[in-house]
Amino acid sequence: MPDNRPNTISESDHLQRFMFEELDIRGALARLDDAWAAVRDAQSYPEPVQRLLGEMLTATALLASIVKVKGTLTVQATGDGPLAAVMAECRDRSQLRGIARIRDEAAFTTDSVAQGGPAEGTAALGKGLITITIRPELGDRAGEAYQGIVPMDGCSLAEALEGYFVQSEQIPTRIWLAADEGRTAGLLIQALPPELARFDHAEHQREEDFGRISLLAGTVSASELKDLPGQQLLSRLFFEETLSLQPSENLQFSCSCSHERTREALRAMPLDELEQIIKEDGDIRMTCQFCHAEYRFDGIDVAAVHAQSPPSSDPLH
């Protein structure tokens, strides 16, 4: 059972990393309440899309917890189905935001779902890709990004992300996700990469250990994942194992939009088009789709933006 009892697990907006003391296996447990509410309430999504976005948000927090590089991790699933994309990002392992893009609203109506429409899991995305991007931070600037792209397999987001690790990283990884209107939660179990292994175990022993732990973790239900106190959940799943718990880490909704970043986006637009908008509307108004913050620019702002030197490229904006 888990040791390090003083490191009690928060039950709201947190991430808890843990290690199997006698195995080369690590794990993470995440739960989101207020952060999920902020993302959920920023847009009006059909229930199946909302649930998938909640799972993506939690999965991104889990994956960010196993990345040692400081910076931003972005996870995106795109496809040719009625749901065009679902995306979430985690900055500094703690600051989350996410969004979904719907291609065909009609596919998510009550009648469509009743007729067996593609409204559940990754079926709503159709045939597509899973993309994971890691953008390190180097002081005041972003470093060179690493990006992995694989075909999306599996009926659920958890299965699709597990497939990513099989195809791209070759690191045994299992993920369990659950989301409803009030809370999202997730559990990740991963074998340590060979360079981080602490024990001189044969490969077949490592595979057997991971298979056993995966079977134990797989007994978790969605309600347990969301509602059972974290330490109690880990004790129930791994009652014969010794776990060391790292200090719980807070998670929160945070948008990286700003007036300056929005000005940079204007610089990519032709000056004559901007001037025409101002002539017709009086000013330019741009709204962040992640948090609904509104930024306004008048003719003086636009002239000043285009008088500056060209901006450096930023693939996120």
Secondary structure by P-SEA (a helix, b strand, c coil): cccccccccccccbbbbbbcccccccbbbbbbcaaaaaaaacccccaaaaaaaaaaaaaaaaaaaaccccbbbbbbbbcccccccccccccccccccccccccccccccaaaaaacccccccccccccbbbbbbbbbccccccbbbbbbbccccccaaaaaaaaaacccccbbbbbbbbccccccbbbbbccccccccccccaaaaaaaaaaaaaaaacccccccccccaaaaaaaacccbbbbbccbbbbbbbbcccaaaaaaaaaaccaaaaaaaaaaccbbbbbccccbbbbbbcaaaaaaaaacccccccccc
